[in-house]
């Protein structure tokens, strides 16, 4: 019988009603935490950068909200030391066995713990800057490099993300375990996959350049030539555009739509519990992203038996078998992207076949009941070898 563990996670956001937040990293950690605690292991979640400090206690789970520290100077250092002190207190009194942390901006730079620390490569600033071919702030790289150097072990959601992170941080001599994100599949059921809004093309995610959203106007115009009744719906938070300095990427999209503007709607960000309803209504889901480590919403759409036209870059080949469980196209290949969308819109049989294969792919590779055991086994190995 496996020993009972107490695993802790450090995150910047978490999809619990107390925080009113959600998103890829938070959702993937949440799915894992829920399964681990139901397996009679104990879990602590530390959510930093919050408005106030409080604790929520549930069965086998404690969630700590850590208030952001407003230091008058050297905030990057003193905020991290403040978080470190908070976590060390809980490690001592709650007997935490292992701490998992994200790579983004190296939050654990300058922190040291007397238990194993696992960095999960959700997607560092170093990683995304490399994929987007943009200059990175030196400070961010230094912090991430320090955090990686201090870690005892590493996990990546895809082999691509792991190998590239190894190369970027020059840790090729250190082992990175690939463990996909997982879904609680009983929460992703679509009993009527044949019922959808004909011609509805759906994008879900942050409205930001790196997600490929600025490619969508060009793609949509080509789709409309053969499918004039098609509609594009974008759901997600608007974001600053680093290339132009615009405060709204959505405004940039609007400016590119031209005559296609009447075929597009943008309801903004919606609560996570309503996202599934939009996915079920969709005829096809599109994710033309340039930078990702896995893409939670991609596998969520696949789990709901939706045909997906996805980016074909690196990580995506581990999610979708092109032409079988979805389609893989480079975001800048507007013509082929439009062709693939059009093929789905033109054939109910194809949409059904691809959607069914997508669900089977998720069941095989992204079922949280399988994923959780891989994580627990890895944690135990790290603890036993610490």
Buried (B, 14 or more C-beta within 10 A) or exposed (E): EEEEBBBBBBBBBBBBEEBEBBBBBBBBBBBBBBBBBBBEBBBBBBBBBBEEEEEBEEEBBBBBBBBBBEEEEEEBEBBBBBBBEBBBEBBEEEEBBBBBBBBBBBBBBBBEBEBBBBBBBBBBBBBBBBBBEEEBEEEBBEBBBBBBBBBBBBBBBBBBBBBBBBEBBEBEEBEBBBBBBBBBBEEBEBEEBEEBBEBBBBBBBBBBBBBBBBBBBBBBBBBBEEBEEBBBBBBBEBBEBBEEEBEEBBBBBBEBBEEBBEBBEBEEBEEBEEBBEBBBBBBBBBBBBBBBBBBBBBBBBBBBBBBBBBBBBBBBBBBBEBEEBBBBBBBEBBEBBBBBBBBBBEEEEEBBBBBBBBBBBBBEBBBBEEBBEBBBEBBBEBBEEE
